[in-house]
Amino acid sequence: MKKSESASRYDVLILGAGMAGLVAAIEVAEAGGRATVLDKLPPMIGKGIRAIIPGGVANDTARAGGGGLGRFEPEGPLEELLERHRVRGWGRVDLDLMRTYLERLAGDCRWLRDDLKIPFLDRRPIFSSTLVKGRGPGLIRYLYQAVEARGVAIQFETRAVKLLMDENGRVSGARIRNADGVADICAGTVIMATGGYQGNHEMLLKYVGPDITYGTVLTGCATNTGDGHIMAMEMGAQMANLSTCHIRTTDKFHGEGPSRHMRLIYPLGIYLNMECQRFIDEGVSDSDTIANSIACQPGNRAALIFDDKARTRHAEVYQAYPRRAEVIQVAESLQELAVKIDMPPARLKKAVDEFNASVMDGKALGLSIPKKQNALRIDTPPFHAFYPVIPGLNHPLGGLKINNTARVLDRDGSPIPGLYASGSIVNWAFGKPYSVGGVRTYMGSYHAGDSSGLATALVFGRIAGKEAAKEALARRG
């Protein structure tokens, strides 16, 4: 093993070159600290990476849809958003962490736009938010440029394999491996931004369980293999809510899915599982809730049923769906539609008739799973079925337990000296399945208000960079 050299001494060592790690590096540089970023992957430039579509070598930022960062003003009153997160998170959401996030989010999004000059495009009504120009591939390029402009080196194809700890119990760097061999890099503080563990089959089975491991398709990055989780646990880090995952609806091509690309249409329809049962309140449910619910259904797939009234209300959204004719079946009768999607015709018609009979004034309350808003009778042909709607695993939502200054906590709840974390390695939300009327469904807090993976990485990445730099510079004197 190569010995640590003085040239390998940094104020802050950052592991991971996605959104969380790169904005942390910017903050360290702005504070006057000396930082370096390590990433086990090659640069995300010129790799043919496409937003949302899985496959190949990429990180979550480069493959992101580019949404969630155009929140330049708060979604609503802070206390209302906190209460929504508390209720939908079964009382297990860290409200202190959530409050910090909600208080900072709009300002941090404006920082991206106004200080880093990252361009945004308004792509509504098709998408639910303003998107970064170029989406994920564009975002990663802009962040690389901002980091390099501040003199921070990114060491690609360099994997951290172990955190170092000094004789005082302080995290003091990492052992790394690359084409040149193995070396130790020393640092005043270390920031973990290594992503989730969705690419680690063993960890998924252990922490998430077989239903999600085998019942979803992997839409997140397979290169996220829990390296940071494993290293941090060796340091005594506390983990929280590891069974909770961010799952999104997708189609058979693993594309956008109805909850993202048909966000104005799906609330007007009904979701049926393969036994022709509704399992969710479609009128108020978000992508994460619907997809986690589908993962609980027989066969781990569902059909979104709607009629031509819903289509004509939002014809632009319908027409814009990629490869629409291959994922949306159309028929003049419900029985014919059922045949096209391999469902029993009589049972599908019965489910739709029961739903229609309950609709009154935009609600359908007389059902075992009521629809509290956006209830529209499905009675105008032709009828449409988005099928199959498949749950796609983006990344786990559980992870390292941090406080609101991004310090990693040990199993007793005390900060581990010198160790910080941000991004999808960090515990963020909670949800769990439950039963209603004999049907499995799900409730979770991930989309309870103003929440997204990129946005949480932005907020706590900036916090981690500032706090880690402050601690390292104070120790340097």
KAFENDA-V808699 format. One record per residue. N is the residue number from 1. RES is the residue in one letter. PSI is psi in whole degrees, 0 to 359 (none if undefined). Layout:
# KAFENDA-V808699
n = (N:N)
res = (RES:RES)
psi = (PSI:PSI)
This chain:
# KAFENDA-V808699
n = (1:2:3:4:5:6:7:8:9:10:11:12:13:14:15:16:17:18:19:20:21:22:23:24:25:26:27:28:29:30:31:32:33:34:35:36:37:38:39:40:41:42:43:44:45:46:47:48:49:50:51:52:53:54:55:56:57:58:59:60:61:62:63:64:65:66:67:68:69:70:71:72:73:74:75:76:77:78:79:80:81:82:83:84:85:86:87:88:89:90:91:92:93:94:95:96:97:98:99:100:101:102:103:104:105:106:107:108:109:110:111:112:113:114:115:116:117:118:119:120:121:122:123:124:125:126:127:128:129:130:131:132:133:134:135:136:137:138:139:140:141:142:143:144:145:146:147:148:149:150:151:152:153:154:155:156:157:158:159:160:161:162:163:164:165:166:167:168:169:170:171:172:173:174:175:176:177:178:179:180:181:182:183:184:185:186:187:188:189:190:191:192:193:194:195:196:197:198:199:200:201:202:203:204:205:206:207:208:209:210:211:212:213:214:215:216:217:218:219:220:221:222:223:224:225:226:227:228:229:230:231:232:233:234:235:236:237:238:239:240:241:242:243:244:245:246:247:248:249:250:251:252:253:254:255:256:257:258:259:260:261:262:263:264:265:266:267:268:269:270:271:272:273:274:275:276:277:278:279:280:281:282:283:284:285:286:287:288:289:290:291:292:293:294:295:296:297:298:299:300:301:302:303:304:305:306:307:308:309:310:311:312:313:314:315:316:317:318:319:320:321:322:323:324:325:326:327:328:329:330:331:332:333:334:335:336:337:338:339:340:341:342:343:344:345:346:347:348:349:350:351:352:353:354:355:356:357:358:359:360:361:362:363:364:365:366:367:368:369:370:371:372:373:374:375:376:377:378:379:380:381:382:383:384:385:386:387:388:389:390:391:392:393:394:395:396:397:398:399:400:401:402:403:404:405:406:407:408:409:410:411:412:413:414:415:416:417:418:419:420:421:422:423:424:425:426:427:428:429:430:431:432:433:434:435:436:437:438:439:440:441:442:443:444:445:446:447:448:449:450:451:452:453:454:455:456:457:458:459:460:461:462:463:464:465:466:467:468:469:470:471:472:473:474:475:476:477)
res = (M:K:K:S:E:S:A:S:R:Y:D:V:L:I:L:G:A:G:M:A:G:L:V:A:A:I:E:V:A:E:A:G:G:R:A:T:V:L:D:K:L:P:P:M:I:G:K:G:I:R:A:I:I:P:G:G:V:A:N:D:T:A:R:A:G:G:G:G:L:G:R:F:E:P:E:G:P:L:E:E:L:L:E:R:H:R:V:R:G:W:G:R:V:D:L:D:L:M:R:T:Y:L:E:R:L:A:G:D:C:R:W:L:R:D:D:L:K:I:P:F:L:D:R:R:P:I:F:S:S:T:L:V:K:G:R:G:P:G:L:I:R:Y:L:Y:Q:A:V:E:A:R:G:V:A:I:Q:F:E:T:R:A:V:K:L:L:M:D:E:N:G:R:V:S:G:A:R:I:R:N:A:D:G:V:A:D:I:C:A:G:T:V:I:M:A:T:G:G:Y:Q:G:N:H:E:M:L:L:K:Y:V:G:P:D:I:T:Y:G:T:V:L:T:G:C:A:T:N:T:G:D:G:H:I:M:A:M:E:M:G:A:Q:M:A:N:L:S:T:C:H:I:R:T:T:D:K:F:H:G:E:G:P:S:R:H:M:R:L:I:Y:P:L:G:I:Y:L:N:M:E:C:Q:R:F:I:D:E:G:V:S:D:S:D:T:I:A:N:S:I:A:C:Q:P:G:N:R:A:A:L:I:F:D:D:K:A:R:T:R:H:A:E:V:Y:Q:A:Y:P:R:R:A:E:V:I:Q:V:A:E:S:L:Q:E:L:A:V:K:I:D:M:P:P:A:R:L:K:K:A:V:D:E:F:N:A:S:V:M:D:G:K:A:L:G:L:S:I:P:K:K:Q:N:A:L:R:I:D:T:P:P:F:H:A:F:Y:P:V:I:P:G:L:N:H:P:L:G:G:L:K:I:N:N:T:A:R:V:L:D:R:D:G:S:P:I:P:G:L:Y:A:S:G:S:I:V:N:W:A:F:G:K:P:Y:S:V:G:G:V:R:T:Y:M:G:S:Y:H:A:G:D:S:S:G:L:A:T:A:L:V:F:G:R:I:A:G:K:E:A:A:K:E:A:L:A:R:R:G)
psi = (139:145:152:139:161:329:343:14:127:159:313:129:126:125:108:127:50:198:309:312:323:320:329:318:321:316:322:314:318:331:356:12:160:120:158:151:130:142:135:345:163:171:145:41:132:30:6:26:135:140:138:316:123:170:150:190:117:166:173:328:315:331:5:161:347:10:179:353:357:28:75:348:152:146:328:184:138:311:327:318:318:318:322:316:320:312:311:347:18:28:8:12:141:97:333:315:317:321:315:315:310:325:329:338:307:318:323:324:321:327:317:313:314:324:313:350:33:125:146:152:138:108:14:154:355:316:161:354:169:133:150:136:127:359:216:312:324:318:315:325:315:319:319:313:318:320:313:327:337:12:18:127:138:121:101:164:41:115:131:132:345:138:147:148:135:182:346:6:20:135:128:16:201:150:131:158:133:195:338:352:211:141:163:133:124:146:155:323:161:136:124:119:48:6:190:201:26:341:5:99:320:316:322:312:321:315:325:325:167:331:311:323:315:342:4:162:150:106:346:185:123:345:348:102:21:19:315:321:314:315:318:323:328:336:2:18:145:137:151:141:43:342:350:135:151:111:141:157:141:175:185:347:4:36:209:319:159:329:336:314:349:44:337:344:317:328:343:351:193:145:132:136:183:354:14:37:136:150:8:152:97:335:339:357:145:175:314:318:314:313:319:324:319:324:340:351:159:128:355:40:165:171:136:117:130:167:186:341:314:318:314:334:328:55:325:318:316:311:332:353:128:136:42:314:340:346:346:117:145:137:157:344:159:325:317:321:318:318:320:335:17:40:152:120:315:320:321:315:320:317:318:318:318:321:311:320:337:350:129:124:43:11:159:85:342:38:159:327:95:155:112:343:167:26:121:127:139:86:6:109:160:156:149:142:114:112:139:145:123:141:126:123:111:304:155:151:343:162:211:139:123:165:186:5:17:15:136:134:146:183:347:359:9:146:137:117:129:1:129:163:153:164:199:2:345:142:132:317:174:145:164:154:157:175:141:121:33:6:137:137:195:147:131:169:1:314:29:344:122:38:139:160:315:320:319:323:321:306:308:340:316:316:314:317:314:313:319:321:318:316:316:317:325:323:326:328:none)
